[in-house]
């Protein structure tokens, strides 16, 4: 488990499926995710089973939990995907599904925890991500953690009836402030 001041990251469990399906069928939550079609319970159950069968050294999805009183509340997911053992890099992803926790620093802290995990525990050299160019909240979060823009992928994703530009951002271990 990875523990911060406001959040902790834990392995995703089968019991998380209902939260994930609810969140990933909310148009506001998936506005800046690659998702374009409704998600069914069986589809998400299969996806979670695949994640549980994937060794953490190949990539791992973690549940983001926020401390509320004495209880931890599942509010979203994050992870490092496509871990490359030769190039020592992985792709980062995150979403806060529970909108009550938006704009309160939970995503920033979860991002910092997963980057620290990638560099300190997985020995990664580079962590990269793709973000919609018109998602200023996420871009500010990533820059605050130390990610820098590497490139612009013009009209790379078709969503909501239009082609969207994507930014490629990354952080190197040598740039990370720990």
Residue, then its C-alpha position, 0 to 999 in steps of 0.5 A: x500500500x502507498x500512503x500519503x497525507x490525504x490518500x492511499x493507493x491499494x491494489x484494485x479488488x473485485x469489490x471495486x467493480x460497481x464503483x468503476x462501472x458507475x463512474x465510467x458511465x458518467x459522461x462528466x467523469x469520462x470526458x477526458x478519458x479514451x472511453x467512448x462507449x457505455x461500459x457494462x458490469x460484465x466487461x468491467x469484471x473481465x477487465x478487473x480479472x485481467x488486471x488481477x492476473x497481471x504481475x505488478x512488474x508489468x503494470x498495475x492499476x491501484x485504487x485511490x482511497x481518501x480518508x474520511x474520518x476513520x474510513x477509507x473511501x474508494x474515489x478513483x483509480x490510477x496506475x502505471x501501464x505498459x511497463x517496459x523492463x528494457x527501456x525502464x519506462x511506463x505509461x501513467x493513468x488516473x481518474x477521480x471518479x467520485x466528483x465530490x473529491x474533484x479539485x481538492x488535491x486528491x489527484x495531485x497527491x495520488x499522482x505524486x505517490x504513483x510517480x514515487x512508486x515508479x521511480x523508487x520501487x520499480x526502478x523506472x527512468x521515465x514515466x509518460x502520459x497522454x492528456x487532452x490538450x483542453x484539460x487544463x486541470x490535469x495539465x496543471x496537476x502534471x506540471x506541478x508534479x514535474x511532468x514536462x510537455x514532450x510533444x503535441x499529437x494533432x487531432x489524435x483522438x476522436x471524441x465528442x464529435x470532433x478530433x482532439x489534440x493530445x499532449x505527450x508529457x513525461x518526467x524522468x527520474x533525474x528530474x523528479x524532486x522526490 
